[in-house]
Amino acid sequence: MFSIVTSTVRLAATRWPVLLACYLAGWLARYLVIEVAAFAGTTDALVAFLIMPIAILARLASFIAMFLVLRTGMPAFAELAANGEDAIDRTTQPAPKTAPSLQDLFLASILPFFAFYAAWQFLQEDTLQYAASALAKINPFADVDNSAGVLNLQLTWASGTAIVLAFTGRYLLKRYSDRLPRWTAVLTVYLEAVWVYLTVFLISVYREDVDSWIASRAATHWVADLRGVVGDFFAPLGLAWDGIAWAIGEAGALVLLPVAWLALAGIVYGRALSATPITLRAPTGRYVTGLRSGYARVPKALSRRFADVGGGFVSRWKPLANALTLVWRAGVVPMGIFVLAFTVLEASSGWLAFGAIQLIGPHDLQDWWMNADGSLIFALDVLLEPVRICLIAAGYDYCLRRLGERREAAADPAAAVAAV
């Protein structure tokens, strides 16, 4: 159960220098790409935002590299790979396996990673860094002031066309990849990143409008009024309501982040073992039957294109579903220990910063700390990020070990009963 913690220490002790090199390479590439985007953003925001996905791809590449570096130190992963097994926890017949390429690994990771990147404000962090750099590059004495256009990306014909072209180009390149040169794999990954990035960014731009619309709905006011009635009728029940709402919010913030990282590791390691689909039971019912009969009247050529596009979109989420299923079946207590260790590691950044400030002692805020605080935060990230990746890899390896134990029990029920 506590092997997750011990495995983390072992992985960090043996592979920290290589992990550090991967992290620094990704950080440097991200920084340089954001600087290039900032230079372009002084004249056209859309051009800058066509460059920005490369910065996130650089960070994704560094994380993938760090995860793959740790493979040889993960016993359960090594055992599954040696036996030719995959990371899918199935109870039905095994699905056919294919050898995934690095392109497949990126394409499987981009959509979940970008969604994760935006949900935890990493996208906002990159955007602020880009905006600050772009504003610093604008000449204040120029005839035309372009500062207002640095972040002025709206849903227009230009941005919408860019999304459609990127999505269509990615689809065509993937579909005809066997007839195209190998270098087009890089273009496929880039186009996938572009349409996902622009879509996620525009969603974040209009999210406040959506939140305001939801807040103005009658159902939202009805829930608020119900809370007031409950509190007036029985005060302890109102306090319990508020306590449950607070606990759900706090638990979500504490649990979702480590689970999201574990799912990202599951995408990388699951694709590294094999690429297998999950089978879903088809829905039934009168309305479903009517939709199927209507869809059957669609011309075959058009329905095949719909099936290709829809299947491609669903396939992006299958690795994530596989990873979450594996994590879910690992057990509540071990995953609770993983979440606790992840939270302690996250909090240790603040503790170490506080200790470093106390050790350094008082200095002038304007002349010293305004220049040194960024370096201090970066040094702590460099110290802790490889350890966090080791913890995530150790947690996923534990999930794979539990998967192996279940497979052994299914293969030999008598041994499982004897062990109990």
C-alpha positions as CSV (number, residue, x, y, z in Angstrom):
1,M,0.0,0.0,0.0
2,F,2.8,2.4,1.0
3,S,4.9,1.1,-1.9
4,I,3.8,4.2,-3.9
5,V,5.9,6.4,-1.6
6,T,8.9,4.1,-1.5
7,S,8.8,3.7,-5.2
8,T,8.7,7.4,-5.6
9,V,11.9,7.8,-3.5
10,R,13.6,5.1,-5.4
11,L,12.7,6.5,-8.8
12,A,13.7,10.0,-7.8
13,A,17.1,8.8,-6.4
14,T,18.0,6.9,-9.5
15,R,16.7,9.1,-12.3
16,W,16.4,12.6,-11.1
17,P,19.3,14.1,-13.3
18,V,17.7,12.7,-16.5
19,L,14.3,14.0,-15.4
20,L,15.7,17.4,-14.6
21,A,17.3,17.6,-18.1
22,C,13.9,16.7,-19.7
23,Y,12.1,19.3,-17.6
24,L,14.6,22.1,-18.4
25,A,14.6,21.3,-22.1
26,G,10.8,21.6,-22.2
27,W,10.9,24.8,-20.1
28,L,13.5,26.4,-22.4
29,A,11.6,25.4,-25.5
30,R,8.4,26.7,-24.1
31,Y,10.0,30.0,-23.1
32,L,11.6,30.5,-26.6
33,V,8.3,29.8,-28.4
34,I,6.4,32.2,-26.2
35,E,9.0,34.9,-27.0
36,V,8.5,34.2,-30.8
37,A,4.7,34.4,-30.3
38,A,5.1,37.6,-28.4
39,F,7.0,39.1,-31.3
40,A,4.3,38.1,-33.7
41,G,1.6,39.3,-31.3
42,T,2.8,42.9,-31.6
43,T,1.2,42.9,-35.1
44,D,-1.4,40.2,-35.3
45,A,-2.9,38.2,-32.3
46,L,-4.2,35.3,-34.5
47,V,-0.7,34.7,-35.8
48,A,0.6,34.7,-32.3
49,F,-2.0,32.2,-31.2
50,L,-1.1,29.9,-34.1
51,I,2.4,29.8,-32.6
52,M,1.4,29.4,-28.9
53,P,0.3,25.7,-29.3
54,I,3.9,24.8,-30.0
55,A,4.8,26.1,-26.5
56,I,2.3,23.7,-24.9
57,L,3.5,20.9,-27.1
58,A,7.0,21.5,-25.8
59,R,5.8,21.1,-22.2
60,L,3.7,18.0,-23.2
61,A,6.8,16.6,-24.9
62,S,8.9,17.1,-21.8
63,F,6.3,15.4,-19.6
64,I,6.0,12.4,-22.0
65,A,9.8,12.1,-22.1
66,M,10.0,12.1,-18.3
67,F,7.3,9.5,-18.0
68,L,9.0,7.3,-20.6
69,V,12.4,7.7,-18.9
70,L,10.8,6.1,-15.8
71,R,9.5,3.0,-17.6
72,T,12.6,0.8,-16.8
73,G,12.2,1.5,-13.1
74,M,8.5,0.5,-12.9
75,P,8.4,-3.3,-12.1
76,A,4.7,-3.8,-13.0
77,F,5.0,-1.9,-16.3
78,A,8.2,-3.9,-17.2
79,E,6.4,-7.2,-16.4
80,L,3.4,-6.4,-18.6
81,A,5.6,-5.2,-21.4
82,A,7.7,-8.4,-21.2
83,N,4.6,-10.6,-21.3
84,G,3.2,-8.6,-24.3
85,E,0.1,-7.5,-22.3
86,D,-1.6,-4.2,-22.3
87,A,-2.9,-1.8,-19.6
88,I,-6.6,-2.2,-20.2
89,D,-8.6,-3.8,-17.4
90,R,-11.0,-5.9,-19.4
91,T,-13.3,-8.7,-18.4
92,T,-14.2,-9.7,-22.0
93,Q,-12.1,-11.0,-24.9
94,P,-8.8,-9.2,-25.5
95,A,-8.7,-6.6,-28.2
96,P,-6.2,-6.6,-30.9
97,K,-3.0,-4.7,-30.2
98,T,-1.0,-2.4,-32.5
99,A,2.4,-0.9,-32.1
100,P,1.8,2.9,-31.4
101,S,4.1,5.5,-32.8
102,L,5.3,8.7,-31.2
103,Q,2.8,10.5,-33.3
104,D,0.0,8.3,-31.9
105,L,1.2,9.0,-28.4
106,F,1.0,12.8,-29.0
107,L,-2.4,12.6,-30.8
108,A,-3.8,10.6,-27.9
109,S,-2.5,13.0,-25.3
110,I,-3.2,16.5,-26.9
111,L,-6.9,16.8,-26.3
112,P,-7.0,15.6,-22.6
113,F,-3.7,17.5,-21.9
114,F,-5.0,20.8,-23.3
115,A,-8.2,20.5,-21.4
116,F,-6.3,19.7,-18.2
117,Y,-3.9,22.6,-19.1
118,A,-6.7,25.1,-19.3
119,A,-8.7,23.8,-16.2
120,W,-5.8,24.3,-13.9
121,Q,-4.9,27.8,-15.1
122,F,-1.7,26.7,-16.9
123,L,-3.1,28.1,-20.1
124,Q,-3.8,31.4,-18.4
125,E,-0.2,31.4,-17.1
126,D,1.2,31.0,-20.6
127,T,-1.1,33.7,-21.9
128,L,-0.1,36.2,-19.3
129,Q,3.6,35.5,-20.0
130,Y,3.0,36.0,-23.7
131,A,1.0,39.2,-23.2
132,A,3.7,40.7,-20.8
133,S,6.4,39.9,-23.3
134,A,4.4,41.2,-26.3
135,L,3.6,44.5,-24.5
136,A,7.2,44.9,-23.6
137,K,8.2,44.6,-27.3
138,I,5.7,47.3,-28.5
139,N,7.3,50.6,-29.3
140,P,5.4,53.2,-27.2
141,F,6.4,56.0,-29.6
142,A,5.1,54.2,-32.7
143,D,2.5,55.9,-34.9
144,V,0.0,53.0,-34.3
145,D,-0.7,51.6,-30.9
146,N,-1.1,47.8,-31.1
147,S,-1.2,47.1,-27.4
148,A,-5.0,46.5,-27.4
149,G,-4.7,43.8,-30.0
150,V,-2.2,41.6,-28.2
151,L,-5.0,39.5,-26.6
152,N,-7.8,40.4,-28.9
153,L,-8.7,37.0,-30.2
154,Q,-12.4,36.6,-30.7
155,L,-14.6,34.1,-32.5
156,T,-14.5,35.7,-36.0
157,W,-14.4,34.4,-39.5
158,A,-10.6,34.3,-39.4
159,S,-10.3,32.4,-36.1
160,G,-13.2,30.1,-37.0
161,T,-11.7,29.3,-40.4
162,A,-8.3,28.6,-38.7
163,I,-10.0,26.0,-36.5
164,V,-11.9,24.4,-39.3
165,L,-8.8,24.2,-41.6
166,A,-6.6,22.8,-38.8
167,F,-9.2,20.2,-37.9
168,T,-9.8,19.2,-41.5
169,G,-6.1,19.2,-42.3
170,R,-5.4,17.0,-39.3
171,Y,-8.1,14.6,-40.3
172,L,-6.9,14.3,-43.9
173,L,-3.2,13.9,-42.9
174,K,-4.2,11.1,-40.5
175,R,-6.5,9.4,-42.9
176,Y,-3.9,9.3,-45.7
177,S,-0.8,9.0,-43.5
178,D,0.3,5.8,-45.2
179,R,0.6,7.6,-48.6
180,L,2.4,10.7,-47.2
181,P,6.0,11.3,-46.3
182,R,6.9,10.6,-42.7
183,W,7.6,14.3,-41.9
184,T,3.8,15.0,-42.2
185,A,3.4,13.3,-38.8
186,V,4.9,16.5,-37.3
187,L,2.4,18.6,-39.2
188,T,-0.5,16.3,-38.0
189,V,0.5,16.8,-34.4
190,Y,0.7,20.6,-34.9
191,L,-2.7,20.9,-36.6
192,E,-4.2,18.8,-33.8
193,A,-2.7,21.2,-31.3
194,V,-3.9,24.3,-33.2
195,W,-7.6,23.4,-33.4
196,V,-7.7,22.2,-29.8
197,Y,-5.8,25.2,-28.5
198,L,-7.9,27.8,-30.3
199,T,-11.1,26.1,-29.3
200,V,-10.1,25.9,-25.6
201,F,-8.8,29.5,-25.6
202,L,-12.1,30.8,-27.2
203,I,-14.1,28.8,-24.7
204,S,-12.1,30.4,-21.8
205,V,-12.7,33.9,-23.4
206,Y,-16.5,33.4,-23.5
207,R,-16.7,31.5,-20.2
208,E,-17.6,34.5,-18.2
209,D,-20.6,35.2,-20.5
210,V,-21.7,31.6,-20.1
211,D,-21.3,31.8,-16.3
212,S,-23.4,35.0,-16.2
213,W,-26.1,33.3,-18.3
214,I,-26.2,30.3,-16.0
215,A,-26.4,32.5,-12.9
216,S,-29.3,34.4,-14.4
217,R,-31.3,31.2,-15.1
218,A,-34.4,30.4,-13.0
219,A,-33.1,27.0,-11.9
220,T,-30.0,28.7,-10.3
221,H,-32.3,31.2,-8.4
222,W,-34.5,28.3,-7.4
223,V,-31.6,26.4,-5.8
224,A,-30.5,29.6,-4.0
225,D,-34.0,30.2,-2.7
226,L,-34.3,26.5,-1.6
227,R,-31.1,27.0,0.4
228,G,-32.6,30.1,2.1
229,V,-35.8,28.3,2.9
230,V,-33.9,25.3,4.4
231,G,-31.7,27.6,6.5
232,D,-34.8,29.5,7.8
233,F,-36.7,26.4,8.6
234,F,-33.9,24.5,10.4
235,A,-30.6,26.4,10.9
236,P,-28.4,23.2,11.4
237,L,-29.7,21.8,8.1
238,G,-28.6,25.0,6.4
239,L,-25.2,24.7,8.0
240,A,-24.9,21.1,6.9
241,W,-25.8,22.2,3.3
242,D,-23.0,24.8,3.3
243,G,-20.6,22.3,4.9
244,I,-21.3,19.7,2.2
245,A,-20.9,22.3,-0.6
246,W,-17.6,23.4,0.9
247,A,-16.4,19.8,1.3
248,I,-17.3,19.0,-2.3
249,G,-15.5,22.1,-3.6
250,E,-12.4,21.4,-1.5
251,A,-12.3,17.7,-2.2
252,G,-12.6,18.4,-5.9
253,A,-9.6,20.8,-5.8
254,L,-7.5,18.3,-3.9
255,V,-8.5,15.1,-5.7
256,L,-9.1,16.1,-9.3
257,L,-5.6,17.4,-9.9
258,P,-3.6,14.3,-8.9
259,V,-6.1,12.1,-10.6
260,A,-5.8,14.1,-13.8
261,W,-2.0,13.7,-13.7
262,L,-2.5,10.0,-13.1
263,A,-4.8,9.8,-16.0
264,L,-2.3,11.6,-18.2
265,A,0.4,9.1,-17.1
266,G,-2.1,6.4,-18.0
267,I,-2.5,7.7,-21.5
268,V,1.3,7.7,-22.0
269,Y,2.0,4.3,-20.4
270,G,-1.2,2.8,-21.9
271,R,-0.2,3.8,-25.4
272,A,3.4,2.7,-24.7
273,L,2.1,-0.8,-24.0
274,S,-0.5,-1.0,-26.7
275,A,-3.3,0.8,-28.4
276,T,-6.5,-1.0,-27.6
277,P,-10.1,0.2,-27.8
278,I,-12.8,-0.1,-25.2
279,T,-16.2,-1.6,-26.1
280,L,-19.3,0.3,-25.2
281,R,-22.8,-1.3,-25.3
282,A,-25.0,0.4,-27.9
283,P,-28.0,2.3,-26.5
284,T,-31.5,1.2,-27.3
285,G,-35.0,2.8,-27.3
286,R,-37.6,4.3,-29.5
287,Y,-35.9,7.6,-30.1
288,V,-32.6,5.8,-30.8
289,T,-34.2,3.5,-33.2
290,G,-35.8,6.5,-35.0
291,L,-32.4,8.3,-35.2
292,R,-30.8,5.2,-36.6
293,S,-33.5,4.8,-39.3
294,G,-33.1,8.4,-40.2
295,Y,-29.3,8.1,-40.4
296,A,-29.7,5.1,-42.6
297,R,-31.3,7.3,-45.3
298,V,-28.2,9.5,-45.4
299,P,-26.0,8.9,-48.5
300,K,-23.4,6.3,-47.9
301,A,-20.5,8.6,-48.9
302,L,-21.6,11.3,-46.4
303,S,-22.3,8.8,-43.6
304,R,-18.9,7.3,-44.0
305,R,-17.3,10.8,-43.6
306,F,-19.5,11.3,-40.4
307,A,-18.4,8.0,-39.1
308,D,-14.7,8.8,-39.7
309,V,-14.9,12.2,-38.0
310,G,-17.0,11.0,-35.1
311,G,-14.8,7.9,-34.6
312,G,-11.7,10.1,-34.6
313,F,-13.2,12.3,-32.0
314,V,-14.3,9.4,-29.7
315,S,-10.9,7.7,-30.2
316,R,-9.2,10.8,-28.6
317,W,-11.0,10.1,-25.3
318,K,-10.6,6.3,-25.2
319,P,-7.1,6.3,-23.8
320,L,-8.3,8.7,-21.0
321,A,-11.3,6.4,-20.3
322,N,-9.0,3.4,-20.1
323,A,-6.6,5.2,-17.7
324,L,-9.4,6.3,-15.4
325,T,-10.9,2.8,-15.4
326,L,-7.6,1.4,-14.3
327,V,-7.1,4.0,-11.6
328,W,-10.7,3.5,-10.3
329,R,-10.1,-0.2,-9.9
330,A,-6.8,0.2,-8.0
331,G,-8.6,0.7,-4.7
332,V,-9.7,3.6,-2.6
333,V,-7.1,3.4,0.2
334,P,-4.0,3.2,-2.1
335,M,-5.3,6.1,-4.3
336,G,-6.1,8.0,-1.1
337,I,-2.4,7.6,-0.1
338,F,-1.4,8.8,-3.5
339,V,-3.6,11.9,-3.4
340,L,-2.3,12.7,0.1
341,A,1.3,12.3,-1.0
342,F,0.6,14.5,-4.0
343,T,-1.0,17.2,-1.8
344,V,1.9,17.1,0.6
345,L,4.3,17.5,-2.3
346,E,2.3,20.4,-3.7
347,A,2.2,22.1,-0.2
348,S,5.9,21.6,0.2
349,S,6.6,24.2,-2.5
350,G,5.1,26.8,-0.2
351,W,6.8,25.4,2.9
352,L,10.2,25.4,1.1
353,A,9.6,29.0,-0.2
354,F,8.8,30.1,3.3
355,G,11.9,28.4,4.7
356,A,14.1,29.9,2.0
357,I,12.8,33.4,2.7
358,Q,13.5,33.0,6.4
359,L,17.0,31.7,5.6
360,I,17.8,34.5,3.2
361,G,16.6,37.1,5.6
362,P,15.2,40.6,5.1
363,H,16.0,42.6,1.9
364,D,14.7,45.6,0.1
365,L,11.4,44.7,-1.6
366,Q,11.8,46.8,-4.7
367,D,15.4,46.4,-5.5
368,W,16.0,42.8,-4.3
369,W,12.8,40.7,-3.9
370,M,11.1,41.9,-7.0
371,N,14.1,40.4,-8.9
372,A,14.8,37.4,-6.8
373,D,11.3,35.9,-6.2
374,G,11.0,34.6,-9.8
375,S,14.3,32.8,-9.5
376,L,13.3,31.3,-6.2
377,I,10.0,30.0,-7.5
378,F,11.8,28.6,-10.6
379,A,14.4,26.8,-8.5
380,L,11.7,25.2,-6.4
381,D,9.9,24.0,-9.5
382,V,13.1,22.5,-10.8
383,L,13.6,20.7,-7.5
384,L,10.1,19.4,-7.1
385,E,8.8,18.7,-10.6
386,P,10.9,15.6,-11.2
387,V,9.8,14.3,-7.8
388,R,6.1,14.9,-8.7
389,I,6.6,12.9,-12.0
390,C,8.2,10.1,-10.0
391,L,5.2,10.0,-7.7
392,I,2.7,9.9,-10.6
393,A,4.7,7.1,-12.3
394,A,4.8,5.2,-9.0
395,G,1.1,5.6,-8.5
396,Y,0.3,4.3,-12.0
397,D,2.7,1.4,-11.6
398,Y,0.8,0.4,-8.5
399,C,-2.4,0.5,-10.6
400,L,-0.7,-1.9,-13.1
401,R,0.4,-4.2,-10.3
402,R,-3.2,-4.4,-9.0
403,L,-4.2,-5.2,-12.6
404,G,-1.7,-8.0,-12.8
405,E,-3.0,-9.4,-9.5
406,R,-6.6,-9.4,-10.8
407,R,-5.5,-11.2,-14.0
408,E,-3.6,-13.8,-12.0
409,A,-6.7,-14.3,-9.8
410,A,-8.9,-14.7,-12.8
411,A,-6.6,-17.2,-14.4
412,D,-6.2,-19.3,-11.2
413,P,-9.4,-18.9,-9.0
414,A,-8.2,-21.7,-6.7
415,A,-5.0,-19.8,-5.9
416,A,-6.9,-16.7,-5.2
417,V,-9.3,-18.5,-2.8
418,A,-6.3,-20.1,-1.1
419,A,-4.6,-16.7,-0.7
420,V,-7.7,-15.4,1.0
